[in-house]
Amino acid sequence: MPEFKDILYKVTINAVVGSTGVVVNTLHFDSRQVSKGDAFVAVKGVTVDGHDYIDRAIEQGAIGIVCEKLPSTLIEGVTYIEVDDSSKALAFMASNYYGNPSENLRLVAVTGTNGKTTVTTLLYQLFKKAGYKVGLLSTVKIMVDNKEYNATHTTPDSLTINKYLKEMNDEGVEFCFMEVSSHGIHQNRTDGLRFEGGIYTNLSHDHLDYHSSFAEYRDVKKSFFDNLPKTSFALVNIDDKNGLVMLQNTQAKKYTYALKTYSDYKAQVLENEFSGLLLKLNENELWTKLIGSFNAYNVTAIYGAADLLGLERVEILRLISELESVSGRFQYFISEDKITAIVDYAHTPDALKNVLETINSIRTNNEQLITVVGCGGDRDKTKRPKMGHIASALSTKVVFTSDNPRSEIPETIIEDIEKGVEPQNFKKTMSIVDRKQAIKTACQLANTNDIILIAGKGHETYQEVKGKRSDFDDYKIVTEFLKQLQK
């Protein structure tokens, strides 16, 4: 077990009271988990301040306290460390405690509003197919080579990240692909990690319940690239207007990808069908089972990253052609009645627009496009009317329903969505609060060759209402209804 002073390496310290030579069992930032011989880091969260629980941590046996302000009463035998930022300190301490595991593998981050899960998961699949031991830290799941764990956050807390990275070291994992959210960057969860590269997908309207403005949201993403070292690479989508912003102050080696702009990795969509995409990628033709122009961007990012990580280009193209779509990302099913049901995680205006435009570019317009969509409760309210506007403008019929209402009243959320519907589109829309009933209604409205899009929850297998989670799987529910309703 390490001494306190070893865990504090690289932490900027303002004051020390007591001995840093004490041996520390484990680190915690949740006082309820503290036991004898542990160190407690008092972190100021969004709703809870860990400084209020220092006494409790000491009562439970903490021998070391890291905090931004020393308590008025200091207990003898307890070592106190005062720092400017506890969350930053925790990130470095977590890395030190687990032996700086990010330095023993090649860690690549993917950040942006949309596409993070698809890019990280497909890179994981590609490198597995190439014969490597690979790790994945994503919204959907955590993989330590072949071992799967449930994910609770897009970017876990720094202790959890380092715990899994250490397990990856123990399993001989060579590459790890990690989603990095704006929350994770802002809360310093990725500090203390060594990244081989960073990938930027795009930036659109999201998380303005957390960030005070779009500019702040953008600058938080940019700060990740600002802090990449010279030895790493930064690969950005320059068709996105903020792509070059990400590169402004980075020391990393700069690379770009695009569909519309001259770039290091350039793709062109030659064919776009429900069965997949035919792309021209840096002068090579490539068929992929992934669908839609947004996936053309994802494939180009994957190709660029794999190339920068040293895989043979011909081998990368072959492996991409074998990749399967990610759970809840344009996942589709065709019933015996030739009704196509698509489940997608699109929960931002941009993502919903991308999916609907992709479907409209493939369909013949002789069939209906019926969209089922809602918005999450206790989240950014400003995007709700935008979602309503996009869904009603780009669909034949729309059923507005609940997503994860959380603590909000579902009817109120739906009213917010409906505010974005323009008068000429009113007759296309209906509202059904019960999501299961909404999906059933969409299935009943559909005829042969029609398309149903169920947007917003994607891979999630639960619905959260008034703080309670119950089983709910969009893909499972729509496939069951379509089988029941076979004409």
Secondary structure, DSSP 8 states (H G I E B T S, - for coil): --BHHHHTTT--EEEEES-TTSB---EESSGGG--TT-EEE--B-SS-BGGGGHHHHHHTT--EEEESS--SS--TT-EEEEES-HHHHHHHHHHHHTT-GGGGSEEEEEESSSSHHHHHHHHHHHHHHTT--EEEE-SSEEEETTEEEE--SSS--HHHHHHHHHHHHHTT--EEEEE--HHHHHTTTTTT---SEEEE----S--TTTSSSHHHHHHHHHHHHHT--TTSEEEEETTSTTHHHHHTT--SEEEEEESSS--SEEEEEEEEETTEEEEEETTEEEEES--SHHHHHHHHHHHHHHHHTT--HHHHHHHHHH----TTSSEEEE-TT--EEEEE---SHHHHHHHHHHHHHHS-SSS-EEEEE---TTS-GGGHHHHHHHHHHH-SEEEE--S--BTS-HHHHHHHHHTT--GGGGGGEEE-SSHHHHHHHHHHH--TT-EEEEES-TT--EEEETTEEEE--HHHHHHHHHHHT--
